[in-house]
Amino acid sequence: MKELILYFSRADENYFGGSLKYIEKGNTEVVAERAAALTGADLFQVVPAKPYAADYNTCIEQAKKDLQSGARPEVEGVPENMSQYDLVTIMYPNYCGTLPMHMFTALEQLDFKGKTIRPVCTHEGSKMGRSEADLAKCCPGARIKKGLAIQGSSVDRCENALKKWLEE
Ligand SMILES: Cc1cc2nc3c(=O)[nH]c(=O)nc-3n(C[C@H](O)[C@H](O)[C@H](O)COP(=O)(O)O)c2cc1C
């Protein structure tokens, strides 16, 4: 069974244990790279055509605005040959209770019929939020497994939980 890890992640300023700090690699990217090393899956990053702001507060405003207006912000690309994958692990940060709107843009362009999806959400308290239900809506025909929620500020300690979940 060939696997793709499709993920969204943002570096720059974010909250870690109650304080803001700048990071060079997003939390979800850390998890995605670890999962790829464990499974041998292909990796594809969904990259915004126009990234949200580097500063946290502006980024929150932009993400909220896109969510509230149901925007589908442009992305740089989506995987070209989805038919080769049976299993797609979709990884994303929890943005205001669901996936970042850029992920909706990407997912709605892809055909998930007959595929198995494994959701992984990094978060700062809201766990999966409503992301699994939203995934079911925008990936019709897919079998969606129970997701894994990982606290973003603890990604460095996720190895065991991730490994166990990937093996299930
Ligand atoms: C725009 C934005 C909205 C967020 N909304 C939530 C939220 O509603 N609930 C939550 O638990 N965490 C929220 N967070 C925290 C992120 O989900 C968390 O830091 C995540 O690990 C970031 O992943 P990344 O570094 O891969 O982008 C939000 C962060 C940002 C930047």
The ligand as an SDF file (V2000), in Angstrom:
LIG
                    3D

 31 33  0  0  0  0  0  0  0  0999 V2000
   -3.9490   31.0190   12.8860 C   0  0  0  0  0  0  0  0  0  0  0  0
   -3.8530   30.0560   14.0240 C   0  0  0  0  0  0  0  0  0  0  0  0
   -5.0130   29.5630   14.6170 C   0  0  0  0  0  0  0  0  0  0  0  0
   -4.9300   28.6260   15.6540 C   0  0  0  0  0  0  0  0  0  0  0  0
   -6.0950   28.1600   16.2140 N   0  0  0  0  0  0  0  0  0  0  0  0
   -6.0110   27.1880   17.1730 C   0  0  0  0  0  0  0  0  0  0  0  0
   -7.1940   26.6390   17.7610 C   0  0  0  0  0  0  0  0  0  0  0  0
   -8.3270   27.0280   17.4490 O   0  0  0  0  0  0  0  0  0  0  0  0
   -7.0500   25.6700   18.6990 N   0  0  0  0  0  0  0  0  0  0  0  0
   -5.8190   25.2050   19.0930 C   0  0  0  0  0  0  0  0  0  0  0  0
   -5.7490   24.3030   19.9210 O   0  0  0  0  0  0  0  0  0  0  0  0
   -4.6750   25.7200   18.5500 N   0  0  0  0  0  0  0  0  0  0  0  0
   -4.7460   26.6930   17.6110 C   0  0  0  0  0  0  0  0  0  0  0  0
   -3.5900   27.2090   17.0720 N   0  0  0  0  0  0  0  0  0  0  0  0
   -2.2930   26.6140   17.4530 C   0  0  0  0  0  0  0  0  0  0  0  0
   -1.7750   25.6730   16.3870 C   0  0  0  0  0  0  0  0  0  0  0  0
   -2.7500   24.7210   16.0260 O   0  0  0  0  0  0  0  0  0  0  0  0
   -0.5230   24.9210   16.8680 C   0  0  0  0  0  0  0  0  0  0  0  0
    0.4360   25.8130   17.3410 O   0  0  0  0  0  0  0  0  0  0  0  0
    0.0590   24.0760   15.7480 C   0  0  0  0  0  0  0  0  0  0  0  0
    0.9460   23.1280   16.2840 O   0  0  0  0  0  0  0  0  0  0  0  0
    0.7870   24.9070   14.6780 C   0  0  0  0  0  0  0  0  0  0  0  0
    1.3210   24.0340   13.7180 O   0  0  0  0  0  0  0  0  0  0  0  0
    2.4090   24.5090   12.6650 P   0  0  0  0  0  0  0  0  0  0  0  0
    3.6000   25.0030   13.4600 O   0  0  0  0  0  0  0  0  0  0  0  0
    2.7430   23.2520   11.9170 O   0  0  0  0  0  0  0  0  0  0  0  0
    1.8050   25.5290   11.7830 O   0  0  0  0  0  0  0  0  0  0  0  0
   -3.6560   28.1820   16.0930 C   0  0  0  0  0  0  0  0  0  0  0  0
   -2.4970   28.7210   15.5390 C   0  0  0  0  0  0  0  0  0  0  0  0
   -2.5840   29.6540   14.5190 C   0  0  0  0  0  0  0  0  0  0  0  0
   -1.3210   30.2170   13.9320 C   0  0  0  0  0  0  0  0  0  0  0  0
  1  2  1  0
  2  3  1  0
  2 30  2  0
  3  4  2  0
  4  5  1  0
  4 28  1  0
  5  6  2  0
  6  7  1  0
  6 13  1  0
  7  8  2  0
  7  9  1  0
  9 10  1  0
 10 11  2  0
 10 12  1  0
 12 13  2  0
 13 14  1  0
 14 15  1  0
 14 28  1  0
 15 16  1  0
 16 17  1  0
 16 18  1  0
 18 19  1  0
 18 20  1  0
 20 21  1  0
 20 22  1  0
 22 23  1  0
 23 24  1  0
 24 25  2  0
 24 26  1  0
 24 27  1  0
 28 29  2  0
 29 30  1  0
 30 31  1  0
M  END
$$$$
